Amino acid sequence: MATHNGTENFRDIKPIQCINHLKTFVPASGHLYGLMSKYTHFEYDHHTHFFTYSKDEVLTIQRGPVLRAYSTHLLFITMACVAKYVLAVSAVQFEKIPESVRQLDIFIERINRYSDEVCLMLPRDTVLASMDILLQKIIRNQAG
């Protein structure tokens, strides 16, 4: 694992190299990066999810519960990914893993339960289903 001594030029750090490093600990993190990039860069096919059209040609941002579920899932998946990373590196960094770090397993399980409940409420939503599949891969440390 690379360490930094404070003299590095942070402009030289490449995000994709960081993702590759993370993937050694959380294999599905590359898939998460792709999913976040997809929604961050806002491809045309996503406009129908987030905007509504009126006869006056006014586009407004939707704030429906499904969109909140998408954003919450992305946030929780990211947090689960970071938690899995912390758990993995803690095993190497600490002689005895601190209790606060060990409790990340409980946090991950609660995220998993939340995801199951939301997917049961919206069983036909393919976006949520794909996010849940990604979450399962992160929890099981499988490749994306």
C-alpha distance (Angstrom), angle and dihedral (degrees) to the residues before:
residue distance angle dihedral
M1 . . .
A2 3.81 . .
T3 3.77 118.3 .
H4 3.78 128.8 -163.3
N5 3.77 127.1 -136.9
G6 3.81 98.4 -164.0
T7 3.79 97.2 -102.4
E8 3.81 95.9 90.0
N9 3.78 121.2 116.6
F10 3.79 102.2 -120.9
R11 3.79 90.4 -158.3
D12 3.79 86.7 70.2
I13 3.80 93.3 59.0
K14 3.80 110.6 104.1
P15 3.83 116.8 -150.7
I16 3.80 93.0 -141.9
Q17 3.81 89.6 56.7
C18 3.80 88.5 53.6
I19 3.81 90.2 51.9
N20 3.80 90.5 48.9
H21 3.82 89.2 52.4
L22 3.81 91.1 48.4
K23 3.82 90.5 49.4
T24 3.80 89.7 62.7
F25 3.82 87.5 64.7
V26 3.83 101.0 28.3
P27 3.83 107.6 25.9
A28 3.84 95.6 -168.8
S29 3.81 92.7 55.1
G30 3.81 90.1 94.9
H31 3.80 89.1 60.6
L32 3.80 89.4 49.1
Y33 3.81 89.8 51.6
G34 3.81 89.3 52.6
L35 3.80 92.9 48.2
M36 3.80 92.6 48.9
S37 3.79 90.6 46.8
K38 3.80 90.3 51.1
Y39 3.79 92.7 55.0
T40 3.79 95.3 37.1
H41 3.79 94.4 52.3
F42 3.80 89.3 46.7
E43 3.78 104.1 -141.0
Y44 3.80 117.0 -150.0
D45 3.82 94.9 -103.8
H46 3.81 89.2 61.5
H47 3.78 94.3 58.9
T48 3.78 90.9 83.5
H49 3.81 89.3 57.8
F50 3.78 95.2 53.0
F51 3.80 107.2 28.1
T52 3.75 133.8 54.3
Y53 3.79 125.3 -155.9
S54 3.80 126.3 -137.4
K55 3.81 131.3 -166.5
D56 3.81 87.8 -106.0
E57 3.81 88.4 60.7
V58 3.76 92.3 -114.1
L59 3.77 116.0 147.5
T60 3.78 116.0 -151.6
I61 3.77 130.5 -175.2
Q62 3.78 113.2 -110.5
R63 3.78 119.2 -132.4
G64 3.78 101.0 -170.3
P65 3.79 126.4 149.3
V66 3.81 92.8 -107.0
L67 3.79 91.1 58.2
R68 3.78 89.9 48.5
A69 3.80 88.1 51.2
Y70 3.83 90.2 52.6
S71 3.78 93.9 49.7
T72 3.81 92.7 43.4
H73 3.79 90.5 49.8
L74 3.80 92.0 50.7
L75 3.79 90.2 49.8
F76 3.81 93.8 47.2
I77 3.81 92.8 45.1
T78 3.80 88.7 52.5
M79 3.80 91.2 48.5
A80 3.82 91.3 48.4
C81 3.79 89.6 50.2
V82 3.81 91.5 51.8
A83 3.81 90.6 45.2
K84 3.82 91.2 52.7
Y85 3.80 89.1 50.0
V86 3.82 92.4 50.2
L87 3.80 90.6 48.6
A88 3.81 91.3 49.7
V89 3.79 97.1 48.3
S90 3.81 93.0 40.5
A91 3.77 89.4 64.2
V92 3.81 87.5 60.6
Q93 3.81 98.7 35.7
F94 3.79 101.2 47.8
E95 3.75 131.6 51.9
K96 3.80 87.0 -149.7
I97 3.80 117.2 21.2
P98 3.82 110.0 -124.6
E99 3.80 117.1 -112.2
S100 3.81 90.7 -119.8
V101 3.80 89.7 58.9
R102 3.80 93.3 45.2
Q103 3.80 88.6 54.8
L104 3.81 88.7 65.6
D105 3.81 86.0 83.6
I106 3.82 88.6 63.1
F107 3.81 90.1 48.4
I108 3.82 91.1 50.8
E109 3.80 90.9 49.3
R110 3.81 90.5 52.0
I111 3.81 90.5 50.8
N112 3.79 88.0 51.4
R113 3.80 91.5 50.7
Y114 3.82 91.0 48.6
S115 3.79 90.9 50.9
D116 3.81 91.6 50.2
E117 3.80 91.8 50.6
V118 3.82 94.1 48.7
C119 3.79 91.8 47.2
L120 3.81 89.7 51.5
M121 3.82 89.5 53.2
L122 3.83 91.8 49.1
P123 3.82 102.9 30.8
R124 3.80 96.9 162.7
D125 3.80 97.9 49.5
T126 3.80 106.2 112.6
V127 3.82 94.6 -169.5
L128 3.81 91.8 57.1
A129 3.80 90.3 43.8
S130 3.81 91.4 54.5
M131 3.81 90.6 47.0
D132 3.81 89.8 51.0
I133 3.81 90.8 50.3
L134 3.80 89.3 52.0
L135 3.80 90.8 48.7
Q136 3.82 89.7 52.6
K137 3.81 90.3 51.7
I138 3.79 91.1 50.3
I139 3.81 91.7 48.3
R140 3.81 91.2 49.4
N141 3.84 92.8 41.5
Q142 3.81 92.0 -122.2
A143 3.78 125.7 150.8
G144 3.81 116.7 -93.8
